[in-house]
């Protein structure tokens, strides 16, 4: 079922984000954050006890006012401070219900956005590594049996190089021209493919293909899980992770996304009639 969900999400996000890739990353991420905030507010409105949240929030404000009012009376000030802590705890409990409803959809959305904003492109003329992880039962001879078939424009330089003490096999390539390519791995009769994007332009990048499994499909949804019958557990492309430029500062895109989404949610909350 998760594979079907990923396929639908990949199609939907490619259609939505494709036209935005010509914009500066921060601008397109702001638009995505605006949509995320609107969706979050709808969930909060439908799943939270808004009346209780409003009452609790007013109680917090009243207790804070008491702290200022009774600043010269330690006993009353401490009582008001305790009231703030209790009401904040109650507010947190009220917030857990919509948070629980949003958690799984947000994980799936973040995995999709990571493919667009989390990685930089491979550059023509700059070497990159391809790493294949073999299953534990593959044995030492499995590495030498692997054959990588790559287009001429990919520029395969070295490999396969087994890493001593692990089940990993590494190839080094030096792309010659930009483009979207397919790498083909032959493991006996089994054939496994991996996408490769050589381009400085923004776009969907899949850093890893993994064997079937819930965690792997959730974290790396851009490609279908590896087929059965092969000793390959995963294939990783060493895409750079440069971060996103925010007014001259480099930061992880998820930090910018989280801050922008929360800011948009607070700005839109009154229009949606929601207390957060």
C-alpha positions as CSV (number, residue, x, y, z in Angstrom):
1,X,0.0,0.0,0.0
2,X,2.8,2.4,0.8
3,X,4.3,1.8,-2.6
4,X,1.0,2.9,-4.2
5,X,0.9,5.9,-1.9
6,X,4.5,6.9,-2.9
7,X,3.7,6.5,-6.6
8,X,0.7,8.8,-6.2
9,X,2.7,11.4,-4.1
10,X,5.6,11.3,-6.6
11,X,3.3,12.1,-9.4
12,X,1.4,14.8,-7.5
13,X,4.6,16.6,-6.2
14,X,6.2,16.4,-9.6
15,X,3.2,18.2,-11.1
16,X,3.1,20.8,-8.2
17,X,6.7,21.5,-7.7
18,X,7.9,21.2,-11.3
19,X,6.7,24.6,-12.4
20,X,8.2,26.1,-9.2
21,X,11.7,24.8,-9.8
22,X,12.6,27.9,-11.9
23,X,12.1,30.1,-8.9
24,X,14.7,30.7,-6.2
25,X,14.5,27.8,-3.7
26,X,13.5,30.0,-0.8
27,X,10.6,31.5,-2.8
28,X,9.3,28.1,-3.9
29,X,9.7,26.8,-0.4
30,X,7.7,29.7,0.9
31,X,4.8,28.7,-1.4
32,X,5.1,25.1,-0.3
33,X,5.1,26.3,3.4
34,X,1.9,28.4,2.7
35,X,0.1,25.4,1.4
36,X,1.4,23.3,4.3
37,X,0.2,25.9,6.8
38,X,-3.3,26.0,5.3
39,X,-3.6,22.2,5.4
40,X,-2.3,22.1,9.1
41,X,-5.0,24.7,10.1
42,X,-7.7,22.6,8.5
43,X,-6.5,19.6,10.5
44,X,-6.3,21.6,13.7
45,X,-9.8,23.0,13.2
46,X,-11.3,19.5,12.6
47,X,-9.4,17.5,15.2
48,X,-8.8,19.8,18.2
49,X,-11.0,21.0,21.1
50,X,-10.9,24.7,20.1
51,X,-13.1,25.8,23.0
52,X,-10.8,24.2,25.6
53,X,-7.7,25.6,23.8
54,X,-9.1,29.1,23.9
55,X,-10.0,28.8,27.6
56,X,-6.6,27.4,28.4
57,X,-4.8,30.1,26.4
58,X,-6.7,32.8,28.2
59,X,-5.8,31.2,31.6
60,X,-2.1,31.4,30.6
61,X,-2.4,35.1,29.7
62,X,-4.1,35.8,33.0
63,X,-1.5,34.0,35.0
64,X,1.3,35.9,33.2
65,X,-0.5,39.1,34.0
66,X,-0.6,38.0,37.7
67,X,3.2,37.4,37.7
68,X,3.7,41.0,36.6
69,X,1.0,42.4,39.0
70,X,2.3,40.6,42.1
71,X,6.0,41.0,41.4
72,X,6.5,42.3,45.0
73,X,4.6,39.4,46.6
74,X,6.7,36.2,46.2
75,X,4.0,33.9,47.4
76,X,1.4,35.1,44.9
77,X,3.9,35.3,42.1
78,X,5.0,31.7,42.6
79,X,1.4,30.5,42.7
80,X,0.8,32.3,39.4
81,X,4.0,30.8,37.9
82,X,2.8,27.4,38.9
83,X,-0.5,28.1,37.2
84,X,1.4,29.0,34.0
85,X,3.2,25.7,34.1
86,X,0.0,23.7,34.7
87,X,-2.0,25.4,32.0
88,X,0.9,25.1,29.5
89,X,1.0,21.4,30.2
90,X,-2.8,21.2,29.6
91,X,-2.4,23.2,26.3
92,X,0.3,20.8,25.2
93,X,-1.9,17.8,25.8
94,X,-4.7,19.5,23.8
95,X,-2.2,20.0,20.9
96,X,-1.2,16.3,20.8
97,X,-4.4,15.2,19.1
98,X,-4.0,17.3,15.9
99,X,-0.3,16.7,16.0
100,X,-0.9,12.9,16.0
101,X,-3.3,13.3,13.0
102,X,-0.6,15.4,11.1
103,X,2.5,13.3,11.9
104,X,2.2,10.5,9.3
105,X,1.2,12.9,6.4
106,X,4.0,15.3,7.3
107,X,6.6,12.5,7.3
108,X,5.4,11.5,3.8
109,X,5.5,15.2,2.6
110,X,8.9,15.8,4.1
111,X,10.3,12.8,2.3
112,X,9.0,14.1,-1.0
113,X,10.3,17.6,-0.4
114,X,13.7,16.2,0.6
115,X,14.1,14.9,-2.9
116,X,13.8,18.4,-4.3
117,X,15.4,20.6,-1.7
118,X,17.8,18.3,0.2
119,X,20.4,17.6,-2.5
120,X,22.5,19.4,-5.0
121,X,23.3,18.2,-8.5
122,X,26.2,16.2,-9.7
123,X,28.4,18.3,-11.9
124,X,29.9,17.3,-15.3
125,X,33.6,16.7,-14.8
126,X,33.3,16.3,-11.0
127,X,33.8,12.8,-9.6
128,X,31.1,11.1,-7.6
129,X,30.7,7.7,-5.8
130,X,28.1,5.0,-6.3
131,X,27.9,2.6,-3.4
132,X,26.1,-0.8,-3.4
133,X,25.3,-2.4,-0.1
134,X,25.0,-6.2,-0.4
135,X,22.8,-8.3,1.9
136,X,24.6,-9.9,4.8
137,X,24.4,-13.4,3.3
138,X,25.9,-12.4,0.0
139,X,29.4,-13.7,0.8
140,X,32.8,-12.3,-0.3
141,X,32.5,-13.4,-3.9
142,X,29.4,-11.4,-4.5
143,X,31.3,-8.1,-5.0
144,X,33.3,-9.4,-7.9
145,X,30.2,-10.8,-9.6
146,X,28.6,-7.4,-9.8
147,X,28.7,-5.6,-13.1
148,X,27.8,-2.0,-13.6
149,X,26.5,-0.9,-17.0
150,X,26.6,2.9,-17.4
151,X,25.9,5.2,-20.4
152,X,29.1,6.6,-22.0
153,X,28.1,10.1,-20.9
154,X,28.3,9.0,-17.2
155,X,32.1,8.4,-17.5
156,X,32.7,5.3,-15.3
157,X,36.3,5.5,-13.9
158,X,36.9,2.8,-11.4
159,X,35.2,-0.1,-9.7
160,X,34.0,-2.4,-8.4
161,X,36.0,-1.8,-5.3
162,X,34.9,-3.9,-2.3
163,X,35.3,-2.1,1.0
164,X,37.2,-4.4,3.4
165,X,35.2,-5.4,6.5
166,X,31.8,-4.5,5.0
167,X,29.4,-5.7,2.4
168,X,29.8,-2.5,0.3
169,X,31.1,-2.1,-3.2
170,X,32.0,1.3,-4.6
171,X,32.4,2.7,-8.1
172,X,33.7,6.1,-9.0
173,X,32.3,8.0,-12.0
174,X,33.0,11.3,-13.6
175,X,30.0,12.6,-15.5
176,X,30.8,14.0,-18.9
177,X,27.6,15.8,-19.9
178,X,24.5,16.8,-18.0
179,X,21.4,14.7,-18.2
180,X,19.1,12.1,-16.6
181,X,20.6,8.6,-16.8
182,X,19.9,5.0,-15.7
183,X,22.6,2.8,-14.2
184,X,22.1,-0.9,-14.6
185,X,23.6,-3.4,-12.2
186,X,23.9,-7.1,-13.2
187,X,24.0,-9.5,-10.3
188,X,24.0,-12.9,-12.0
189,X,20.6,-13.2,-13.7
190,X,19.2,-10.3,-11.6
191,X,19.1,-6.8,-13.1
192,X,18.7,-3.8,-10.9
193,X,18.5,-0.2,-12.1
194,X,19.2,3.2,-10.4
195,X,18.4,6.7,-11.6
196,X,21.2,9.3,-11.8
197,X,20.7,13.1,-12.4
198,X,23.6,15.1,-13.6
199,X,22.5,18.7,-13.5
200,X,23.1,21.9,-11.4
201,X,19.4,22.8,-11.9
202,X,16.8,22.1,-9.2
203,X,14.9,18.8,-9.6
204,X,13.9,15.5,-8.0
205,X,17.0,13.5,-7.0
206,X,16.9,10.0,-5.5
207,X,20.0,9.4,-3.4
208,X,19.2,5.8,-2.6
209,X,17.2,2.8,-3.8
210,X,16.5,0.2,-1.2
211,X,15.0,-3.2,-1.0
212,X,11.3,-3.5,0.0
213,X,10.6,-2.4,3.5
214,X,8.4,0.1,5.3
215,X,11.2,2.4,6.6
216,X,13.1,2.4,3.2
217,X,10.0,3.2,1.2
218,X,9.0,6.0,3.6
219,X,12.5,7.7,3.6
220,X,13.3,7.2,-0.1
221,X,10.0,7.3,-2.0
222,X,11.3,8.6,-5.4
223,X,12.1,5.2,-6.8
224,X,10.4,1.8,-6.5
225,X,12.0,-0.7,-4.1
226,X,14.6,-3.0,-5.5
227,X,13.3,-6.2,-7.0
228,X,13.7,-9.5,-5.3
229,X,16.1,-12.1,-6.5
230,X,19.2,-9.9,-6.1
231,X,21.8,-9.8,-3.4
232,X,21.7,-6.0,-3.5
233,X,20.2,-4.4,-0.4
234,X,20.6,-0.7,-1.5
235,X,22.3,1.5,-4.1
236,X,23.4,5.0,-3.0
237,X,24.4,8.0,-5.1
238,X,26.6,10.5,-3.2
239,X,24.7,13.7,-4.1
240,X,26.0,16.8,-2.3
241,X,23.8,18.3,0.4
242,X,24.6,22.1,0.2
243,X,21.6,23.4,2.2
244,X,19.4,26.3,1.2
245,X,20.5,29.9,0.9
246,X,18.5,32.2,3.3
247,X,19.7,35.7,2.8
248,X,23.3,34.7,2.5
249,X,23.1,32.0,5.3
250,X,23.3,28.3,4.5
251,X,20.9,26.1,6.5
252,X,19.2,22.8,6.1
253,X,16.0,23.2,4.1
254,X,13.9,21.6,6.9
255,X,14.7,24.4,9.3
256,X,13.6,27.0,6.8
257,X,10.5,24.9,6.0
258,X,9.5,24.5,9.6
259,X,10.0,28.2,10.4
260,X,8.1,29.4,7.3
261,X,5.3,26.9,7.9
262,X,4.8,28.0,11.5
263,X,5.0,31.7,10.5
264,X,2.4,31.2,7.8
265,X,0.2,29.2,10.2
266,X,0.2,32.0,12.8
267,X,-0.5,34.6,10.1
268,X,-3.4,32.6,8.6
269,X,-4.9,31.3,11.9
270,X,-7.3,34.2,12.4
271,X,-8.6,33.9,8.8
272,X,-9.3,30.2,9.3
273,X,-10.9,30.9,12.7
274,X,-8.4,28.6,14.4
275,X,-6.6,28.9,17.7
276,X,-3.1,27.5,17.8
